Amino acid sequence: MSTAPTTTTDESPEAVAPAPSRKAALRPLILRLHFYAGILVAPFLLVAAVTGFLYAASYQAEKIVYAHELNVPVGDHKLPLSEQVAAARKAHPQGTVSAVRPSPEADATTRVLLSGVPGVGEGHTLAVFVDPYTAKVRGALEQYGSTGALPLRTWIDELHRDLHLGENGRLYSELAASWLWVIAGGGLVLWFTRRRAQRKVRGVSGRRRTLGLHGTVGVWAAAGFFFLSATGLTWSTYAGANIDELRTSLGQATPSVSASVAAGGEHAGHTGMGSGGTTATTTPQDLDKILAAARAEGLGDPVEIVVPADASTAYVVKQIQRSWPEKQDSVAVDPTTGKVTDELRFADYPLLAKLTRWGIDAHSGVLFGLVNQIALMALALCLVLLIVWGYRMWWQRGRASAFGRPIPRGAWQQVPPPILVPLMAAVAVLGYFVPLLGIPLALFVAVDVVLGEIAYRRGKRTHGGQVA
């Protein structure tokens, strides 16, 4: 049997060259990481892609399903906000008024949000929809989140976020977001380090055609995957907390208007206020005065009026438009005097706070409306196709066992120490800030090293006599 593979030839420079290039040294490692990360993380990415596709579509579905509650015939004159709230309270006396969203458009209803209503989930409110022209109540639905998600979108949102499993279920989506950019980045490196002739889709068949489709679509969608990964991590459980801590240390945290009646003026000490019910010092009639004060400060629709929790706090009126251009200005209004005690403009947000807001809203599909939602659905569809093609390529590699033939081990050993040591240091730092990337990666390397050593020792015992 020939031992030619161990000799030095011009046809195998990567394996035996005395000074391999970075590309030659790193490509086998990236190939192995991309292959196994894709195999192991792909099921989580597939679930995230399918549920994300559904969530992007849920905005338009919500408008159809809840058209009766959301829309009204356009009338001649809108009634005072206090009359609309009174009608909602008459129809639904349980709970307390926590906030009011006045009709933002001529054909839209007013939402009166009630907290503490029996049967309404924790963290949710009961939204009572009132015709602003007649004060007729058109229905009531459970609402969740700052975007005002109704039951259909809420259910899909929770499916995408945590599979309806609570906080523990959020680990799946964080794992997917943590690895998506790694897999996409590795795929880009592998694609552009291949010879151009090997990237063809036309005129080829079998595994090469599958690879061509996988690579071509992956390259076009990579920027979107990087964006989804980065923005998804900003409100994840562990990486999100680290990002918030980093932003705070840099003075880039998202500010909030002060709701304290005694405080005002400076933004540096802003603190948020929780939702509460009406108190003995507030009445529905206050809402018209409060809204007028906010309008005088330039707060146009859509807005939400947050009712103070007690007599020591002010009403907070905040703009809630998440579509471009964003409207996120807010003011605090003293219910006794009707004067603005504090204000906060979105233009004054720190840069990272603005970028976070824009990123989350684009990830959620609201920043650019229908175009945004179509783009998200297209990205989700691309990810599903890439996963299917990836598994197909694995199968087409040939079967050493019941599944596709694996990538050979030992790629990390081929990386020169001057490259490997800084690379591992960077991975360690990144893994600290993104633990659901770092922990699985450390386990993968440990298992890979152990299995590689076992295979090496077995091969040495089996073939040692023949080699000698």
LINFENTA-V212130 format. One record per backbone hydrogen bond with DSSP energy under -0.5 kcal/mol. NH is the residue of the N-H (numbers start at 1). CO is the residue of the C=O. E is the energy in kcal/mol with one decimal. If there is no record, write none. Layout:
nh: {NH NH}
co: {CO CO}
e: {E E}
This chain:
nh: {6 7 9 12 13 16 17 20 25 26 27 28 30 31 32 33 34 35 36 37 38 39 40 41 42 44 45 46 47 48 49 50 51 52 53 54 55 56 57 58 58 59 59 61 62 63 64 65 66 67 70 71 72 79 83 84 85 86 87 88 89 90 91 92 96 98 98 99 100 101 102 108 109 110 111 112 112 113 113 114 114 115 120 124 125 126 127 127 128 128 129 129 130 130 131 132 135 138 138 139 141 143 144 148 149 154 155 156 157 158 159 160 161 162 163 163 164 165 168 169 170 170 171 172 173 174 175 176 177 178 179 180 181 183 184 185 186 187 188 189 190 191 192 193 194 198 199 200 204 208 209 210 211 212 213 214 215 216 217 218 219 220 221 222 225 226 227 228 229 230 231 232 233 234 235 235 236 241 242 243 244 245 246 247 248 249 250 251 252 259 261 265 266 270 276 282 286 287 288 288 289 290 291 292 293 294 295 296 297 297 298 299 300 304 305 306 306 307 307 313 314 315 316 317 317 318 318 319 320 321 322 324 327 328 330 331 332 333 334 338 341 342 344 348 349 354 355 356 357 358 359 360 361 362 363 364 365 365 366 367 369 371 372 373 374 375 376 377 378 379 380 381 382 383 384 385 386 387 388 389 390 391 392 393 394 395 396 397 397 398 400 401 405 413 414 414 415 419 420 421 423 424 425 426 427 428 429 430 431 432 433 434 437 438 439 441 442 443 444 445 446 447 448 449 450 451 452 453 454 455 456 457 458 459 460 461 462 463 464 467 468}
co: {3 4 7 9 10 12 13 17 21 22 23 24 26 27 28 29 30 31 32 33 34 35 36 37 38 41 41 42 43 44 45 46 47 48 49 50 51 52 53 54 55 55 56 57 58 59 60 61 62 64 66 67 107 132 80 80 81 82 83 84 85 86 87 88 115 96 113 113 305 111 100 105 70 130 101 110 128 99 111 112 126 96 117 121 143 114 125 141 112 126 127 139 110 128 136 130 131 129 136 129 127 125 149 145 144 150 151 152 153 154 155 156 157 158 158 159 158 162 165 166 166 167 168 169 169 170 171 172 173 174 175 176 177 179 180 181 182 183 184 185 186 187 188 189 191 195 196 197 201 205 205 206 207 208 209 210 211 212 213 214 215 216 217 218 221 222 223 224 225 226 227 228 229 230 231 232 233 237 238 239 240 241 242 243 244 245 246 248 247 271 312 341 264 267 307 279 283 284 284 285 285 286 287 288 289 290 291 292 293 294 295 294 298 318 100 304 316 98 305 310 259 333 306 315 331 304 316 329 302 327 320 367 321 326 344 317 342 315 339 334 332 332 330 345 346 350 351 352 353 354 355 356 357 358 359 360 361 362 361 361 366 368 368 369 370 371 372 373 374 375 376 377 378 379 380 381 382 383 384 385 386 387 388 389 390 391 392 393 394 395 398 403 398 410 410 411 412 416 416 417 419 420 421 422 423 424 425 426 427 428 429 430 434 434 435 437 438 439 440 441 442 443 444 445 446 447 448 449 450 451 452 453 454 455 456 457 458 459 460 463 464}
e: {-1.8 -2.3 -0.5 -0.9 -0.5 -1.1 -2.2 -0.6 -2.4 -2.8 -2.3 -0.6 -2.9 -2.7 -2.1 -2.5 -3.0 -2.3 -2.6 -2.6 -1.9 -2.2 -2.6 -2.8 -1.5 -0.9 -2.1 -2.8 -1.9 -2.3 -2.6 -2.4 -2.6 -2.2 -2.3 -2.0 -2.3 -2.5 -1.6 -1.1 -0.6 -0.6 -0.5 -1.8 -2.6 -1.3 -1.2 -2.9 -2.3 -1.1 -2.2 -2.3 -2.1 -3.3 -0.7 -1.4 -2.3 -2.2 -2.0 -1.9 -2.5 -2.0 -1.8 -2.1 -2.3 -0.6 -2.7 -1.4 -1.9 -3.4 -0.6 -1.6 -1.7 -2.6 -2.5 -0.6 -2.4 -2.7 -0.6 -0.5 -2.6 -2.7 -2.0 -2.0 -2.2 -2.7 -0.7 -3.2 -2.6 -0.6 -0.6 -2.8 -2.6 -0.6 -3.0 -0.5 -2.8 -2.9 -0.5 -0.8 -2.3 -3.2 -2.3 -1.3 -1.9 -2.9 -2.4 -1.9 -2.8 -2.6 -1.7 -2.5 -2.4 -2.6 -0.7 -1.1 -1.3 -1.9 -0.5 -0.5 -0.7 -1.0 -1.3 -1.2 -0.7 -2.0 -2.4 -2.2 -2.4 -2.4 -1.6 -1.7 -0.7 -2.6 -2.6 -2.7 -2.6 -2.2 -2.0 -2.1 -2.4 -2.4 -2.5 -1.2 -0.9 -2.0 -1.6 -0.7 -1.0 -0.9 -0.6 -2.0 -2.8 -2.1 -2.6 -2.7 -2.9 -2.6 -2.2 -1.9 -2.3 -1.9 -2.0 -1.0 -1.9 -2.6 -2.1 -2.6 -2.5 -2.5 -2.7 -2.1 -1.7 -0.8 -0.5 -0.7 -1.4 -0.6 -1.9 -2.5 -2.5 -2.3 -2.3 -2.6 -2.5 -2.2 -1.4 -1.5 -3.5 -0.6 -1.7 -0.7 -1.2 -1.8 -0.7 -1.4 -1.6 -1.2 -0.5 -0.7 -1.0 -2.9 -2.9 -2.0 -2.0 -2.0 -2.6 -2.0 -0.8 -0.7 -1.8 -2.0 -1.1 -2.4 -3.2 -0.7 -3.4 -1.9 -0.6 -1.4 -3.4 -2.2 -1.7 -0.5 -2.7 -2.4 -0.5 -3.0 -2.0 -1.1 -0.7 -3.2 -2.0 -0.5 -2.7 -2.5 -2.8 -2.7 -2.8 -2.6 -2.5 -1.1 -3.0 -1.6 -1.6 -2.1 -2.7 -2.4 -2.1 -2.8 -2.8 -2.6 -2.1 -2.4 -2.5 -2.1 -0.8 -0.6 -2.3 -1.2 -0.7 -1.0 -0.7 -2.1 -2.6 -2.3 -2.1 -2.2 -2.3 -2.3 -2.5 -2.3 -2.4 -2.3 -2.1 -2.3 -2.6 -2.1 -2.2 -2.9 -2.4 -2.3 -2.1 -2.5 -1.8 -2.1 -2.5 -1.0 -0.6 -1.2 -0.7 -1.1 -2.7 -0.7 -0.5 -1.3 -1.1 -1.7 -2.8 -2.6 -1.7 -2.7 -2.1 -2.5 -2.3 -2.2 -2.2 -2.5 -2.9 -1.5 -1.6 -2.3 -2.1 -2.2 -2.8 -1.7 -2.4 -2.3 -2.6 -2.4 -2.4 -2.7 -2.5 -2.6 -2.3 -2.8 -2.3 -2.4 -2.4 -2.6 -2.2 -2.5 -2.4 -2.4 -2.3 -2.2 -2.4 -2.5 -1.2 -2.4 -2.0}
